[in-house]
Amino acid sequence: MAEETRPTAPDHLFISYASEDWRLAEWLTLKLTAAGYRVWCDRFQLLGGESYPRDIDVAVKQQTFRVIALLSRSSMDKPNPMKERTLALNISRDRRVDFLIPLNVDGLRSTELDWMTSDLTFIPFERWNIGLINLFRKLQQIDCPRGLGDGQSTVRELIASREEVLGSPERVWSNACEIVHIPDRFFRYIGMFDPMAGPTIEGVAFVQSPDTFWSFVSPSRAVKGLETEEFDCKSVIGSGDEQVRGPLTALIRANVRQFLLDRGLESTPDGDDVYFPRGLFPGDRLNFEHYDGGRSWVQVAGFRSFRSQSGTSTLTRYHVCPRLDPRFFDYSAPAMELSIRLYLTDQAGNPLHPSRVNRRRRKIVKDWWNHEWLSRHSAVLHWLSDGRDLVVLTGGSEGEITFRSRPWGFMAPVSIREPVEAINRAEDDVVTEQLVEDDEPEDPTQIESS
């Protein structure tokens, strides 16, 4: 028996998906709900105080404003997603509106779609954050109702009520470490020097232009005959003068980069990053000590096997790239922010074409949960500090650049039970499970930098 319908106008978004895509369906539902939209997704039987409908057909026909379909290779032949898409397409024809909003989750090509959906206009959703922005724009264009007064509170209450949220407190770690000391002064040098050889100086320099470079090294140790100007680091940081503060930030980055190279890392061909080369550690495993005192390891270089849709298999080499950036105003005190990136090459060590890099990188890190990211951050900081409390970089004649090896953390009043694997799980050079990628390369103009 069909449930009684409300006299209100359709105001719900119905999420249609295959069970394999449940993570995206759940994430999307929470994002839409937080934005104030009423959403039906069977992952949430009670959302915003409203029960999930017993009669799907009636709910879609009478109370749904649009159906959002997650189109993936898993969903193409599943009975329920197919039935929901068919119903939505029939409503589209009857009402002469785009009732179905398809999200292309896997980068499906037109040849992989069925005859009903092959000519639809999709929202690309391989990159969830970009896809969500485009979905919000679409919903605004079609004046989708936003009936929840405070969707963020609804999401907070939902998360607090789920079994994964525990009543016990939990320590949460950031990726930012307090900067303890930087040199008191730095210098701008103006004058011509050999751009190929760089400035003649006993230390690290940031070359801003063919006739200007910056350094912590005092004029007594620099090349003679250059115009010199001295700056006070603390005054520059507090002044807000980006024309001087920017070079100071770049100079600290240059010192960090040289420090990493001196420790055995290698530069990527474009010079943007440094990475852990193969063979730097036995088995390419970086041993480290947890904050709780336990010891473990992470793999900093290895292989992954990729199989294309045509059946061709290739090996990709991956290397962990640690990146340290000074942040003067993003936190309560100046900090060094650590991010973990990946550098990918072919089996011979040649950089991958940009059209392949991001797709393969996403496949590799897809199942890295908070625990995996924290382990890699912990390992890098433990290694940089040699297990001590501080990481110390030589800053030139004016002193050292020093930051703490333990990032900022705080105690959350509740904790979350996450699906975390053991930190020291086996991680072979070549995994037996092949990661599948598309034959068709990405648009190089859309490649992200991370």
N, C-alpha and C positions, 0 to 999 in steps of 0.2 A: 504494500500500500504506500503510495507516494506521501511524503510528509507535507504538512500544510505549509504553504509559502507565505512569506510576509508581503504586505502590500507595498513595501518600499521598492524603489528602483534598483536594478542590479548594481551592486557595489563591491563585488568580490573579485579577486584574482585567483584563478584556479591553476595550481601547478601540476602539470602532467609530466611524468618522468619514468624511467626504468629504475629498477631497484639498484642497479650498479651505480647509478648517479645520485645516490641518496645524500652524499656529502654536499654536493652542489645544491640539491633541492632544499636541504635544511638551511644551508647558509643563505640562499636566496630568500627563503621565507622569512628568516629573521631580519635580513636587511630591509625587505619591503615592509614588514610589520613595523620596524623601528621608524620608517619614514612615514607611517600613518596609514598605510594601505591595509585593507582587510584581505586576508589571504587564507585560502584553503589548501592545505597540504596534508596528506595522510600520515606524515611523520609527526604531526601534532594533532591529536584527537580533540584537544580543547585549547584554543588559542584566542586570547582576548575575551575569555568568558563565553565563547560560542563553540558549540559542538560541531565536529566534522559531519557533513551531511550523510544520511543513510542512503538516500537515493541520489546518485551522482548525476544521472541524466536530468532530473528535475532541477537540481541545484545549478547545473551548467546552463540550462535553458532559461531559468527564471531569475536566478540570483547572481549570476556571474557576469561581470562586465567584460572580462577578457580571459581567455585560456592562454597560459604561458607554457609552451611545450619545450622541454629540454631534448633537443634532437642529438642523439649520439648513435654510435654503431650498436650499442646495446639496446637502444629503444626502437630501432627501426622495425624489428620483427616481433616485438612483445605484444601480446593480445590487448592488454589494458591500455598502454599508450597509444596503440593504433586505433582502438575504439574511441578514445578521447579526442584524438586528432580528427578523426572522421566526423564525429559529432560537431566539433568546433568548425570544421570546414563547411559542413552543411548549414550551420547557422550563419556563417559568413555569406554564403550564396543567398540564403533567404532574406537576410537583413541588409545585404549589400554593404557590409563593413568588414574591416580586417579583424574578425573576431579572434583569430588565432595569431598569437605572437610567438614565432619560432626562434629559439636560441640555438645557434650552431655550436655545440659544446666541443666536438672533436675535429672541427675544421672539415666537415663532410663536403665532398664534391657533389655536383649535381648528378653524376652517374651513380652515386651511392644512395640517392634518395628514391622514394617511391613516386609513382606518377602523380599522386595527390599533392605532394609537397615540393616537387622539383622546381616549380616556377614561383615559389614564394620568396619574399624578401626577408632575409634572415638578419638577426643581430649576432655578429661574431661573439663567441663567449669562451674562446680558448683562454683568454686572459680575463679572469673574473672581474677584476677591478674596472678595467676598461669597458667590459660588457655591461656591467651594472650602470655605469654612467650613461651609456647609450640607451639602456632600458628605461632609466628614469626620464630621459629626454622624450622617448616615445610615449610614455605614460602621461607626461605633461602635455604633449601635443594633442593627445586624444581626450584630454580632460578627464582622466581617470579619477573617480571619487577617492577621497582620503578620509574615511569615516572614523578613524581612530583618533581620539583627542590627544592622547599621549602614547604613541606607539613605543617609545623607548622604555617607558615604565612597564608596558606589557611584556616586552622582551626581557627586561630585568627580572620581573616576577616569574616568568617562565623558566629562565635559567636557574633562578634560586630554588625552584621547586623540583628540578630534575634530579635524578639519582646521582648524576656525576658531581653535583655540588655537595661538598661535605661541610659539616659544621666546624671542623678543626681549622685553625689558622695555617697559612702556608707562606713560606718565603718565596718572593717573586724577584727574579734577577733581571736587571737591565743589561744593555750592551754598552754602557757608558762608564768610564773610569775617571775618577777625579784627577785633574792635572794638579800636581803638587808644586811644580816649579818650572819656569821657563827663564831664559836669560833676561837680565834687566834691560839690555839694550840690543838694538839691531841697526844695521847700516844700509843706506842706499849708495851705490857706486854708479857714477855716470862717466862714460868715456868709451872709446872704441876698443874692442877686443876681438880676438879670433872667434867667430861664431861656431866654428867646427870644434875647436879645442875647448871653448868655454872660457870663463874668466880665470885668470891665474890667481888662485887663492888657496890658502891652507885650510880648507874646510868646505862645507856644503854651501851652495849658492842657489838661489832661485833667479833664473834668468827671465826677466820680464820683457826685454826687447834687445835688439842688437847692440844697444849702447847703455843698457841699464840692468843692473842685477842687485840683489839684496842678499845680505848674509849677517849671521851673528858674529862673524870674524871681524875683529877691530882693524882699523886702517894700518896699524903697525905690521900686520901679517898679510896684508893684501898687496896687489900689484900697485906700484907707484904711479903717480901722474893722473890719477882719477879723481874727479870731484866727489867728495864724500859728505853725506848728511847723516846725522845720528838721531835716533828716535828712542824714546822710552817706551818699553813694551806695555806696561800697565796703563800709561796715559793713552796710548794708541787704542788699546782694547776698550777703554771707557769713553773714548771720544766720539765714536760712531763714524769716524772718517774712513769710509770704505776704500778710498784711494790708497790709504796706508795700511789699514787693517787687513785688506785683502792680500797684499804681498806678505804680511806677517803670517797669515794663515797658510799661504802657499809655501813659505819658507819652512814652517814647521812640518808640513807634509813632505817637503824635499828631504829634511833631516830624517823623518821616519822612514821614507823610502830607502835612503842610503843605509840606514840601520838594518833594515830587512835584507837588503842585498849583502851586506857584510856578514849577516847570519846564515847565508847560503841560499836564500831565495833567488829566483831568476826573473828577469823582466819579460813581459809579454812583448811581441814584436812591435805593437803600437805604442809601447811605453806607458800605457795607462795603468797597468797593474803589475804586481809581482806575485809569483806563485811558488808553491812547494814543488821542486823538481823530483822526478823519480830518483830513488837511491840516496836521498838525503838522510833517511832513517832506515834501519833494517825493516824490510817488508813494507816500507812506506807507511809505517804506523807511528804516530806521534803519541808517546806515553805522557800521561799527565795525572795530576792529583786532584780529585774532587774537592769541593769546598767542605764536604763532610769528612775528608781525610782518606777516603778510599781511592784506589788507583785503577786506571783503565787506559784505553787507547782509542784513537780515531784514525781512520784511513785518510791520508792527505793526498794520495795519488792512486790511480787505478784505471781499470777499463770497464766499459759497459758495452754490451752487445745490442745493436739496434737492427730490427727487421722492418723493411719497408713493406708497403701493401703489395708490391709485386713479388715479394718473397726473398729479395736480396738482403743478406746480412752483412753488416759492417761493424767493426770495433771502433769505439771512440775512447780516447784517453781523456781523463779528467784530472784536474789539479785544483786543490783548494787555494784560493786567493784571499789572504787577509788584507783588509783595507782599514787604515786608521785615519780618522779625520778629526781635527780639533774643532770643538764647538764651544764658543764663548758665551752664548746667550740662550741656548736651548734648554739648559738645566739650571739648577740653583747655584752652580759654580762652574767655572771652566772645566771642560771634560774632553777626554779622548774617546771617540765613538768607534767601536769595532764593528765592521760588517764582514760577513763571509760570502765570497763570490766563488764562481767556478770558471776555470779556463779550460776550454775544450780543444782538442786537436784530433787529427786522424791517427792511425796506428803508427805512422812514421814520425809523428811529432809536428806535422804541419798544421797551422791554425785552420779550423773549419771555416767554410764559407759562411758569411753572416746569415744567409737564409736558413741555415741549419742550426745555428748556435742556440737560439732561445728555445726552440722546440725541444731539442735534446736536453738542454739544461733543466727545463721544467719537468721532463720525464724522470730525470735522475732524482730531483729533490721532491718529487710529488709526495712521497711518504715520509719525508723528514718532519717529525713532529717537534714540539718545543724541546723535548729532551735531546733530540739529535742536534738541533741548532745550539742549545746551551753547551753540549759536550764539545762541539767544535770551538766555540768561543772560549770555553774554559781551557781547552788544550793549547790554543794559540797563546793566551795570556800567561799560562804556566810556563810555556817554552820561552817566551820573550823575556820573562823575569827570572828564568832559571830557578823557578820555585820560590822566589823571594816575594816580599810585599810590594816592591816597586820595580817598574821598568825604567831603566836609566839610559838615555841617549845623550851623547856628547853634542852640545850645542855650539861649540866654538870657544873662543877666548873668554866669552862672557858667562860661561857656566853650562849647566846641563838642562835637558828637557826631561822631566820626571813625571810619571803618572802611576797611579796605583794599579796593581795587577788584579785586584778584586773589584769587580764592577759594583755600582750602587745596587742595593736591594732594599726591599721593604716587606713588611709582614702584612699579608692580606687577611682579613677576618675570616674568610672561608677559603676552602681549597677545592680544586677540580680534579676529579679522577680522569686521567687521559689514557688512551690506548697506547701505552709506551712499551717498547721492546727493551730487552736488556741492553745496556750501553755497550757492553763488550761482546756483542753478537759477532759471529764470524762474518767477514766481509771480504770475499775473494776478489782477486784482480779482475776476473771475468765472471760475471754472474751467469747462472744457468738459464734464468728467465730472461727472454729477449724482450726489450722494450720496443713497442711498435710505433712507427712514425709514418706520416703521410709521404707519398712520393712527390707531391706538388710542393715546391718550396714556398716559404712565406714571402710576402712582399718586403724587400729589403728596406723600404722606406718606413716600415712599421716596427723595425727591430728596436728593442729596448736596450738600455745601456747596462743594466745590472747583470 
